[in-house]
Amino acid sequence: MGLLDAQQCTYFQNSICHCKGYFCVERKWRGCETCRKHSLGPVGEGVKKKGTIWEDYVYETCPHGTYSDNVSTEECKPWTKCKELNKLVVRPGNASMDAECKEKINIAHILLIVIPVMTVAIGGVLGILYWKRRAVRKHTANDVDKTRLGNNQKEENVNLSIQISNERHDSGIGSSDTSHRTNLENIEEGAANT
């Protein structure tokens, strides 16, 4: 099983056999009688000494800083060095697992995004509040102006009424003069309506 002729037989000697992909378990004169398949190293172990046609592989537990995550005839592989990649270690490596890394959170990049967004948001809110307050002030100012205008008009009408009354009294217009009385009543009614 697994034997290959290393040298053909002659009249003087038998063929000499070797194992390919196997190693010799039972030697016979300059060859091999029985071969066995090379063993595979278990998870967490790597090759200490490679197998030959005469010997099987020898395995050892992966030393610190290395791992083997499958059954093979390979040497242990080095852990990923997160720090050298400028990453954070999520899970440290062991004999059967590689170290697991993740990207570092870069505060500068976050701030470059958050600060402008917050500035625009706060500016927008302040702008809306300013606009509303200005609209309220303008509306209040218009109401005050209308009230003042109405009060001034009433005062002018009352003053005009007093002035007419005084003029009537000074000019000697009596109660019998109905045309002046009608004018005075119209003025007073206009003052009362506004």
Sequence and secondary structure as in RCSB ss.txt:
>XXXX:A:sequence
MGLLDAQQCTYFQNSICHCKGYFCVERKWRGCETCRKHSLGPVGEGVKKKGTIWEDYVYETCPHGTYSDNVSTEE
CKPWTKCKELNKLVVRPGNASMDAECKEKINIAHILLIVIPVMTVAIGGVLGILYWKRRAVRKHTANDVDKTRLG
NNQKEENVNLSIQISNERHDSGIGSSDTSHRTNLENIEEGAANT
>XXXX:A:secstr
  EEEEE   SSS  EEEESSEEEEEEETTEEEEEEE   B TTEEEEE   SSS  EEEE  TTEE  SSBS  
 EE   TGGGTEEEEE  BTTB  EEEE   HHHHHHHHHHHHHHHHHHHHHHHHHHHHHHHHHHHHHHHHHHHH
HHHHHHHHHHHHHHHHHHHHHT  TT HHHHHHHHHHHHHHHH 
